[in-house]
Amino acid sequence: MLCALLITGDLVDAKTPPEGSQQHEEEWQAYERAWRQLAQSAQLPASAILDLRGNHDVFDTLRNSPQDCLPIGSSAGAGG
């Protein structure tokens, strides 16, 4: 039986065609739905989900800036 789940980045893609990159709130919302569904399937509370961002998860953003979408969909930021 699992007691925790570690999800490592890249959590989202954060690419904008043709060659750019930026955070997209929709991707973070989709990620949140995915980890919540996974937690439910594994019968884990949201607090047992730990996610670590990868390089795509920080494209063109400073931590805790208005462009930082991690708090929107991560387990720590979304009330996990």
C-alpha positions as CSV (number, residue, x, y, z in Angstrom):
1,M,0.0,0.0,0.0
2,L,1.3,3.4,-0.9
3,C,1.8,6.1,1.7
4,A,2.9,8.9,-0.6
5,L,3.4,9.7,-4.3
6,L,6.3,11.7,-5.7
7,I,5.7,13.3,-9.1
8,T,8.8,14.9,-10.7
9,G,8.8,17.6,-13.4
10,D,8.3,18.4,-16.1
11,L,4.7,18.7,-14.8
12,V,3.5,20.8,-17.7
13,D,4.8,21.5,-21.2
14,A,4.8,25.3,-21.1
15,K,5.6,25.8,-24.8
16,T,4.1,28.4,-27.1
17,P,4.5,28.0,-30.8
18,P,6.5,28.6,-32.8
19,E,9.6,28.9,-30.5
20,G,8.5,30.6,-27.3
21,S,7.7,29.4,-23.9
22,Q,5.5,30.6,-21.1
23,Q,3.3,29.2,-18.3
24,H,-0.3,28.3,-19.3
25,E,-2.9,28.2,-16.5
26,E,-4.9,25.6,-18.5
27,E,-2.0,23.2,-18.4
28,W,-1.7,23.6,-14.6
29,Q,-5.4,23.1,-14.2
30,A,-5.2,19.9,-16.2
31,Y,-2.2,18.8,-14.1
32,E,-4.2,19.3,-10.9
33,R,-7.1,17.2,-12.2
34,A,-4.6,14.5,-13.1
35,W,-2.8,14.3,-9.8
36,R,-6.1,14.5,-7.9
37,Q,-7.5,11.6,-9.9
38,L,-4.3,9.6,-9.3
39,A,-4.5,10.3,-5.6
40,Q,-8.1,9.1,-5.5
41,S,-7.3,6.0,-7.4
42,A,-4.4,5.2,-5.0
43,Q,-6.6,6.1,-2.0
44,L,-4.1,8.7,-0.9
45,P,-5.0,12.1,0.6
46,A,-4.0,15.1,-1.3
47,S,-1.4,15.9,1.3
48,A,0.4,12.6,0.4
49,I,1.2,13.9,-3.1
50,L,4.5,15.6,-3.5
51,D,5.4,17.3,-6.8
52,L,8.7,18.8,-7.9
53,R,9.0,21.2,-10.8
54,G,11.2,20.6,-13.8
55,N,12.7,23.1,-16.2
56,H,9.4,23.5,-18.2
57,D,7.6,24.3,-15.1
58,V,9.7,27.5,-14.6
59,F,10.0,28.8,-18.1
60,D,10.2,32.5,-18.1
61,T,8.9,32.9,-14.6
62,L,10.3,33.9,-11.2
63,R,9.1,31.9,-8.2
64,N,6.1,33.5,-6.6
65,S,5.7,36.0,-9.4
66,P,2.2,36.6,-11.0
67,Q,3.4,34.4,-13.9
68,D,4.3,31.5,-11.7
69,C,1.5,29.0,-12.2
70,L,2.8,26.3,-9.8
71,P,0.5,27.5,-7.0
72,I,-2.5,26.9,-9.3
73,G,-2.1,23.3,-9.9
74,S,0.6,21.7,-7.7
75,S,-0.3,19.6,-4.8
76,A,1.3,22.2,-2.4
77,G,-0.3,25.2,-4.0
78,A,-3.7,23.8,-4.8
79,G,-4.5,22.9,-1.2
80,G,-2.9,19.5,-1.3
